[in-house]
Amino acid sequence: MSKKILIIKNITHEGPGLLDTTLERFAIDSHTVDLSCGGILPDPLHYDALVILGGPQSVNDKTESIQREIELASKAMEAGLPCLGICLGLQVLVKAGGGSVMANPLKETGFFDHEGEPYVVDLTESGKEDPLFRNMSDTFRVFQLHGETVEITDTMQLLAEGVHCRNQAIRIGKNAYGLQCHFELTPEMLTDWIRIDRDLQMMCEGDLTMQFNAIQKEYTNTGLSLINNFLRIAGIA
């Protein structure tokens, strides 16, 4: 029987990107629900893995959509379903697991911080040993687009750190993972985000495109490695 992944989009333009590329390449079935278009959340236990993507919402919002998403994530993790959360998706998983979400001291936007230094994440000792980062560098470049951060519980494991936002990669339980940074971008996605996202609209499109082009090979290899490792953890690849 073929494996199937449930993908939750919190807003239409923040799609699966490199994840979709990988699923198509290996003919892995998936079902995508776009909550911003009124999508209905199915039972996550009918799937073999769960992926929650980013979005401009906050998990502290009291909307019905966010509350149901947190409930779904809680059910999935309690059942031991492999989970992967990206940006807002990380925050949903942490909130569902008993952690909290609050404003980060600094907004992180783009490929470089306010001091002109590239956004990188560094693996902790636990991260270096975790299968999510199998055969990967201890430090890698990422794209950032968030204003909030997570506070984890004693039962959660910090796998990677950042300079201005410490908690960049978290494991909850055995096989639920969240990353605050974005590693799934494709050139087409970046173009869409620049034209839609208010924070990115305040930046120079040409600079963002040039910065992405300069690291695209490295960045794409990082994203594909993370995705492939997660699929192996989920028993799908």
Salt bridges, closest charged atoms under 4 A:
ASP43 OD2 - HIS46 NE2 3.83
ASP43 OD1 - LYS75 NZ 3.28
GLU64 OE2 - ARG68 NH2 2.48
GLU108 OE1 - HIS146 NE2 2.60
ASP113 OD2 - HIS164 NE2 2.94
GLU115 OE2 - HIS114 NE2 3.80
GLU125 OE2 - LYS128 NZ 3.04
ASP130 OD2 - ARG171 NH1 2.53
ASP138 OD2 - LYS128 NZ 3.94
GLU161 OE2 - ARG166 NE 2.82
GLU184 OE2 - HIS182 ND1 2.80
ASP199 OD2 - LYS107 NZ 3.22
